[in-house]
Amino acid sequence: MISEHIMETRMTLQEFRNQMPITEECIYFQTGTASPTPGEVLEAVDRIMRFQSRYGPANPEMREQLYPQVFEAKSKLASLLNTSSEELAWVTNTTQGMQLIVRGLSWKEGDE
């Protein structure tokens, strides 16, 4: 299985900082464009990439293992944001999300 479980624990600020080695040397404020990736995220991405490398990204087993985790994560995020999971969309970055919104509007002459 790609992941044994999805963590249910709450994390203190110090525990979160410990996930990013850069915070051992400084206080990291730059989050507008990019930020350090927490260790747990790196480990999860590494597991998925290794699975894809061995079996291929379009492997049905990949979907069977990954999709339930994706839907569970989306459900938890929706609960945190007090909305439904149908109102959320996974996007690569903020720019892609904003483009989806802007291109989905019915613009008329004079709209700004």
N, C-alpha and C positions, 0 to 999 in steps of 0.2 A: 504494500500500500504506500502511496506517496507520502501521506502524513498519518501519524498514529492518532492524532487528535487535534482539535482546535482548542487552544488554551482558553480556559474560563477564568483565569486569575486576573486580579487587578494589580497594577504595577505602580510603585511609588515613583516620584520624579527621579530619585537617585538610581533606582533599578532601570528606568528608561535611559538615563544618561550612561549607565554602565554598558548598554547595548551598543554605544557608539564611542570607540576609542578616542576620537578627536576631543571629546569632552574631558579627557584626563588632563589635557594641556591647556584648554581654554574654554570659555563660555561661547557656544556657537549660536549666533543670532541670524545668520543668513538662511532664510527659508523661503524667500520669494521665488527663486528660480530652481534651486536644488538644495538638498540637504543630505547629510550622511544617512546611509541606510542602516537601520537597526540590525544587529546580529541575527536575531530570529528571522527577520525578513530575508536576509542573505542565505540563511540555512534552508528556508523553505524554497526559495528560488533555485538554489543549487540542487535540491532534491528533484524538483520538477524538470530542470534542464538535463540532469543525468538520466531521468526516466525517458525524456524525449530523445536523448542521444542514443539510448539503447533500443527503444521500441518505435520511435517516430512520433511526431506531434499529432498526427491524425489517427493514431491507434485507438480503436474503440475502448480498450481497457483504460487508456488515459482519461477519456471522457467519463467512464463509469466511476473512476476514482476521484477525479477532480471536480466534476459538476456538483455533487452533493456538498462539497466543501465551499464551493463558490456560492451556492444558494444559501447555505447556512451563514456565511460571512455577510452576504447581502441582507439577510433577515436581521442579523444582529446590528448592522449599521443602521438599518431602517428604524429599529427599536430605539437606538441611541438618538437618532434625529427626530423621533416622534413622527414618523411617516410610514407609508407602506413600501415594501420592497419593489412594487411595480413603479413607484415614482423615482427610483434610482437607476442610474445607468453606469456601467463600468466604462471608463474612457482612459486613454493612455496618459493624458495630462490635462491641465486646466485649459490650455489653448484649444485642444480638440473638443472639450466639453462646451466651451463658449461658442465655437464654430457650429456645433450641432444646434445649439439654441438659436443663434443668429440666422442660420440658414433655414431653420424651421418656421421662422416668422413670415407672415404675409406682408412684406414691405410694400408701401404705396409711395407715390411721388410726394416728397415733402417730409417723409419720416426721417428722423435723425436719431 
